[in-house]
Amino acid sequence: MKVNILIADDDSSIRSLLKFILTKEGYIVYEAADGEQASHILTQSHIHLAVIDIMMPIKNGLELCQEIRHQYDIPILLLTAKGELIDKEKGYSSGTDDYLVKPFEPKELLFRIKALLRRYQLVFSNYIRLGDITIDRESYVVKHESTIIDLPLKEFQLLTQLAENAGRIYTRDQLIQLIWGIDYSGDTRTVDVHIKRLRERFAPYDNQFIITTVRGLGYKLEVLA
């Protein structure tokens, strides 16, 4: 499978260098000179990973990072000259998965990208396994061994979203945007209702995984088997 990587940096020489390094490794590269252009690319193309500079015009890297984290489920690497501890704290608080300071070694950039892709590998597979339970993303089928578990579409999408990154906490607002879309006019209680239904449906399989409520934050799925 070809991996599409977005590079968002206002320095054209950095973009050219990154494109050279990444295309040599077989990645497909999309370039953006500012955060706004990067946002547009994300809506038009299937991006698997984003490499983002912090200091960009129109929309800076931290704003872009927050936007990606709320609307997409892809790994983010901040690549920036801002190397102070407070800058890293802001970066991770904005939702980045990793942080690399310029100037950088190309080999280090590549192994960090590969590590992020491995961490998110469930996202790129048609099958997600939760113990003996298999989620087929392509056919919208959930099975426990050979038994099919019927799920309405939204419940299937919600389960898949949580399972793609087991252990990650999703807020109700994030789940609304990811499953129901940013134009959804209802409230976040919809998430609670669907979580309750999922828990009821999978109660016979509670030794495989659980959906945990993280008080004051949201929900996460934990694999037990």
C-alpha positions in Angstrom: 0.0 0.0 0.0 1.2 3.5 -0.9 1.5 5.8 2.0 0.6 9.5 1.5 2.6 12.0 3.6 1.7 15.7 3.9 4.5 18.1 4.4 3.4 21.5 5.7 6.3 24.0 5.9 6.7 27.6 4.6 10.4 27.0 3.7 10.5 25.7 0.2 14.0 24.3 0.6 12.9 22.2 3.6 9.9 20.9 1.6 12.2 20.0 -1.3 14.6 18.2 1.0 11.8 16.3 2.7 10.2 15.4 -0.6 13.5 14.0 -1.8 14.1 12.0 1.3 10.6 10.6 1.4 10.0 9.9 -2.2 13.3 8.0 -2.3 11.7 5.7 0.4 8.6 5.2 -1.7 6.3 7.6 0.0 3.8 9.8 -1.9 4.4 13.4 -0.9 1.9 16.3 -0.8 3.3 19.8 -0.1 1.7 22.8 1.6 3.3 26.2 2.2 1.0 27.2 5.0 -1.5 25.7 7.4 -4.5 26.8 5.4 -3.2 25.1 2.3 -2.5 21.9 4.3 -6.1 21.9 5.6 -7.4 22.0 2.0 -5.1 19.1 1.0 -6.4 17.1 3.9 -10.0 17.5 2.7 -9.2 16.6 -0.8 -6.7 13.7 -0.4 -6.3 10.6 1.7 -3.3 11.5 3.9 -1.8 8.9 6.1 0.7 11.0 8.0 1.5 14.7 8.4 4.9 16.4 9.0 4.3 19.9 10.2 6.4 23.0 10.9 5.1 25.2 13.8 6.0 28.6 12.4 3.8 29.0 9.3 1.7 31.9 8.0 -2.1 32.1 8.0 -2.5 29.0 10.2 0.4 27.9 12.3 1.5 24.4 13.0 0.0 24.1 16.4 -3.4 25.2 15.1 -3.1 22.8 12.2 -2.1 20.0 14.6 -5.2 20.6 16.8 -7.4 20.6 13.7 -6.0 17.3 12.5 -6.3 15.7 15.9 -10.0 16.7 16.1 -11.0 15.8 12.5 -8.7 13.0 11.4 -7.1 9.9 12.8 -3.5 10.1 11.4 -0.1 10.4 13.1 1.5 13.8 13.3 5.2 14.7 13.5 6.1 18.3 14.3 9.4 19.2 12.6 10.5 22.6 13.8 13.4 24.8 14.8 11.6 25.5 18.1 13.4 23.2 20.5 12.8 24.6 23.9 10.9 22.4 26.5 8.0 24.8 26.6 7.7 24.5 22.8 7.6 20.7 23.0 5.0 20.9 25.7 2.8 23.1 23.5 3.3 20.7 20.6 2.3 17.6 22.5 -0.6 19.5 24.1 -1.8 20.3 20.6 -1.9 16.6 19.7 1.3 15.8 18.0 2.5 12.2 18.2 6.2 13.0 17.9 8.5 16.1 17.9 11.8 16.5 15.9 14.0 19.6 16.1 15.7 21.2 13.0 18.4 20.6 11.9 17.6 16.9 11.7 19.3 13.7 10.5 17.3 12.2 7.5 17.7 8.7 8.9 16.2 9.8 12.3 13.3 11.4 10.5 12.7 8.2 8.5 12.8 5.9 11.5 10.5 8.2 13.5 8.0 8.2 10.6 8.2 4.4 10.3 7.6 4.1 14.0 4.5 6.3 13.8 3.2 4.3 10.9 3.7 1.0 12.8 1.9 2.5 15.8 -1.1 3.4 13.6 -0.9 0.3 11.5 -4.4 -0.8 12.4 -5.8 2.2 10.6 -4.3 1.0 7.3 -5.6 -2.6 7.6 -9.1 -3.7 6.5 -9.2 -6.0 9.5 -9.0 -5.0 13.2 -8.7 -7.8 15.8 -9.8 -7.5 19.3 -8.9 -10.8 20.7 -11.2 -13.3 19.0 -13.3 -10.5 17.5 -12.6 -9.3 14.0 -13.8 -6.1 12.5 -13.8 -6.1 8.7 -13.7 -2.4 7.8 -14.4 -3.1 4.1 -17.5 -5.3 4.4 -18.8 -3.7 7.6 -18.9 -7.1 9.3 -18.0 -7.9 12.9 -17.4 -11.5 13.9 -16.6 -13.5 17.0 -14.8 -16.5 15.6 -17.4 -17.6 13.0 -20.4 -15.8 14.5 -21.5 -12.6 12.9 -22.5 -9.8 15.3 -25.0 -7.4 13.5 -24.4 -3.7 14.1 -26.2 -0.7 12.8 -23.9 1.6 10.7 -23.2 4.2 13.4 -22.4 1.6 16.0 -20.1 -0.1 13.6 -18.3 3.2 12.8 -18.0 4.1 16.5 -16.6 0.7 17.4 -14.1 0.8 14.5 -13.0 4.3 15.5 -12.3 3.3 19.1 -10.7 0.0 18.0 -8.4 1.6 15.5 -6.4 3.1 18.3 -7.1 1.0 21.4 -6.1 2.8 24.5 -6.5 6.3 23.1 -9.0 8.5 24.8 -11.6 10.2 22.5 -13.7 13.1 23.7 -17.4 13.1 22.9 -16.8 16.1 20.6 -14.1 14.3 18.7 -16.4 11.2 18.2 -19.2 13.4 17.1 -17.0 15.0 14.4 -15.4 11.7 13.3 -18.6 9.7 13.1 -21.5 12.1 12.7 -19.6 14.9 11.0 -19.0 18.6 11.8 -22.4 19.6 10.6 -24.3 17.3 13.1 -26.9 19.4 14.9 -27.6 17.0 17.8 -25.7 16.9 21.1 -23.0 14.7 22.5 -25.5 12.5 24.4 -25.8 10.7 21.1 -22.3 9.3 21.8 -23.3 8.1 25.2 -26.4 6.3 23.8 -24.4 4.5 21.2 -21.7 3.5 23.6 -24.3 2.0 25.9 -25.7 0.0 23.0 -22.3 -1.3 22.1 -21.6 -2.3 25.7 -24.9 -4.2 25.8 -24.3 -6.0 22.5 -20.8 -7.1 23.4 -21.5 -8.0 27.1 -21.2 -11.7 26.2 -17.7 -10.9 24.9 -16.5 -8.7 27.8 -13.4 -10.9 28.2 -12.2 -9.7 24.7 -12.4 -5.9 25.2 -14.1 -3.2 27.2 -15.1 0.4 26.4 -14.1 2.5 29.4 -15.5 5.8 30.5 -12.7 8.3 31.3 -14.3 10.7 33.7 -14.4 14.3 32.5 -12.8 13.3 29.2 -14.5 10.7 27.1 -14.1 7.0 26.2 -11.4 4.6 25.3 -11.4 0.9 24.2 -9.1 -1.5 25.9 -8.3 -5.0 24.5 -8.3 -7.7 27.2 -7.7 -10.9 25.2 
